[in-house]
Amino acid sequence: MNATPTWISRNVERLRSARGKAKEGAEPAPKSAQVRSTHERLQATLRKGDEALSPRALRQLLVQLQEVVAPRVSEIEGGRRAQAVAAWYAGASPEERRDLWLLMSEQFAPDLAHMKSAHQRYEAAMGTADEPQAEAHLRRALGAPRTRLLQRFAAFPEGMRFLVDLRAELLPHLKGDKRLLPLEAELEQLFSTWFDVAFLELRRLSWDSPASLIEKLIKYEAVHDIRSWADLKNRLDSDRRCYGFFHPRLPNEPLIFVEVALVNEISASITPLLDETAEAADIQRATTAIFYSISSTQAGLRGVSFGDSLIKHVAETLTAEFPRLRHFATLSPIPGFRSWLAKHGAAQLERLDDKHRAELGNVVGFEPPQITHVMAAADKALELPVKSPVRQFLLHCAARYLGRELQDGKPLDPVARFHLGNGARVERLNWAGDPSAKGLKQSFGLMVNYLYDLKRIDKHRDLLAQGRVPVSGDIESLIRD
């Protein structure tokens, strides 16, 4: 603590004192009372209802924020003052933190009069020689003091970590309180710049990486849980690669990482890839890189896209090391399939002709078959023979789900949305690709390969932008049958 600047110590205590007084002088108010804005609360005398900070404490907190962006304060001093607020925040209750968000959102907005004037000037100048100058003026007017405030928070050593964690905590509250939207939008815009791929470093993670970093792989793995150290060592074996994107302000924290298996063909099942007893493959003969797990680690960076750049960088890195590699594909789960089938399966049954519907009904023991009957039979997916009508029905439905179902122009399935948005195409469905309890629960064990044809990534993106999902001929045949 001796190294802590006097200003920080003094103001942390000042803020904590304000927090203690926030509990005093509350006016009882019914739960249904109208929520007051921070503008109203700052003018008031007493706290009302469920408000965390009293008006006096709120005013003191606002002063601290204003001092962070005071005009004559240097970037370094502003960062120190922001650090003091961050120290207070670390000990604040969730309700008190929410008051800080509200102050940032409502009290550091653009100047409305200045913005309206600049907009009118720009409209009047459109098509004239003054248009460029008017546009520049409008851009400056649209800038909010909130931007400078957040930049000051990013200035101190742990500031970027603070802002990322703040947004992660803020996101779940947006639906319930629209007043927080400006702050969230500002953070997302800043993060999109600060975490641009130009500022990121691609690093390989191996068994020789620091233990603290390896532990983060276990913590953040989101696709196939890492069961043991032996499991982890298998994923970092000689025929495997693991890469992550890192930011210089978060040096020991992978923002996103991908696990890759180097094999001789596109994988149809996750089981051999996760088999700890399997011998390592001869990587010099590998022709295919399988991305079998991609995990984002920072909830606060939601909406900031790394996937496309990560896959491209990894493909380039692998090709440089292994010139024989020709194919880059995923082995991916289909997490939304079961829930979609439960809602839309009846419509899919209606698409069947009488013959196939009768065959399906005969197998499930109900005529005509209902989707609940089919799903009950599908829960024994691993026991179904190749020509089972239930199995064929599920494959057709999964192909349609991945290849046709869109919402707002984007694939319904979250994993499909990620890979297709990054320029892949739906290549192949794999029956019993994931026989684990999780795989059976999500998609009756089905997995899918998305193929990254590096020469057609932009073409596939264009197709998706037109509302057409890029699929292979095999998937198209399943959809049409």
Secondary structure as UniProt FT lines:
FT   TURN            2..3
FT   HELIX           6..21
FT   TURN            22..23
FT   STRAND          26..27
FT   TURN            31..32
FT   HELIX           38..43
FT   STRAND          47..48
FT   TURN            49..50
FT   HELIX           55..68
FT   TURN            71..72
FT   HELIX           75..91
FT   HELIX           94..106
FT   TURN            107..108
FT   HELIX           112..125
FT   TURN            126..127
FT   TURN            129..130
FT   HELIX           131..142
FT   HELIX           145..153
FT   TURN            154..155
FT   TURN            157..158
FT   HELIX           159..170
FT   HELIX           171..173
FT   TURN            174..176
FT   HELIX           178..180
FT   HELIX           181..194
FT   HELIX           197..199
FT   STRAND          201..204
FT   TURN            207..208
FT   HELIX           211..220
FT   HELIX           229..235
FT   TURN            238..239
FT   STRAND          240..247
FT   TURN            248..249
FT   TURN            251..252
FT   STRAND          256..263
FT   HELIX           272..274
FT   TURN            276..277
FT   HELIX           283..285
FT   STRAND          288..296
FT   HELIX           299..301
FT   TURN            302..303
FT   HELIX           307..321
FT   TURN            323..324
FT   STRAND          327..330
FT   TURN            335..336
FT   HELIX           337..350
FT   HELIX           354..364
FT   HELIX           371..378
FT   TURN            379..380
FT   HELIX           381..383
FT   TURN            386..387
FT   HELIX           389..403
FT   STRAND          406..407
FT   TURN            408..409
FT   STRAND          410..411
FT   HELIX           414..421
FT   TURN            422..423
FT   STRAND          425..430
FT   TURN            431..432
FT   HELIX           437..443
FT   TURN            444..445
FT   STRAND          447..451
FT   TURN            454..456
FT   HELIX           457..465
FT   TURN            466..467
FT   HELIX           473..480
//
